[in-house]
Amino acid sequence: MGIFDIFKKKKEEVLDINEYYKRIISNENNPYGFEEKYANQEETLFKMFGHCDQFLKHIKMIIVTDTHNMLDEDKFREFVRMHPNYDVCFLLGDHSAEDIRKVLKYIDKDKIYGLLGNHDYETLFDEFGIRNINGDMININGVNILGIQGSYRYKPARFPSFSQRESIEFLNSKDKADILVCHDNKFTTENRGNPAHQGLFGITYYLYKNKVPYYIHGHIHEEYRNELINGTKEISSYMYEYIEL
């Protein structure tokens, strides 16, 4: 090797989307624990897909999530009274039937769309005539919104859930959205000791691949705002809140 060869910049590996996709859905051998193979992938995804799109539209939303039979009717009634001009209401999962009855007293049923959580039963929304948008794209005020229900399947039980591979394949078949609404979060490396809250890598991959400007979720029982390295804005909701974008 010549003396100047050590100064040559190493050529960066060209990332092939199809090969990467094949790799991330292969060899799933850990059905209920933390899926280490999906950790620390966001830098790679950013190199492949770049920055998210700008959000140049306008929408007003009411989010209700993770009420777990604890929705205070008086406070919720006052909350809706303070935000009467919403375009749409999303129920993001983990609701009791009684919670939904309370919501329907104050929210226009024609504006409600739902996603089941990991503590819900499959027919919950059917009982109230609420549309479950799991895997469906809806358009509100020109904004394309896609939904995904459930969580990572962290135990051998029947509830709305996905293995990591199932979540990747499920969302990879969907069209590009402006907003992704979910019960669960994207895959979170920090939760190695908490498989139930590790999130879904299918969400992570979909957000980067489709350059989605916003995603909104529950499940974590915390309200916070975050920004992915590609610029996608994360909104974590708990109980209920008004969001205007």
Buried (B, 14 or more C-beta within 10 A) or exposed (E): EEEEEEEEEEEEEEEEEEEBBEEBBEEBEEEBEBBEBBBEBBEBBBEBBEEBBEBEBEBBBBBBBBBBEEBEBEEBEEBBEEBEEBBBBBBBBBBBEEBBEBBBEBBEEEBBBBBBBBBBEEEBBEEBEBBBBBEBBBEBEEBBBBBBBBBBBBEEEEBBBBBBBBBBBBBBEBEEBBBBBBBBBBBBBEBEEEBBBBBBBBBBBBBBBBBBBBBBBBBBBEEEEEEBEBBBBBBBBBBBBBBEB
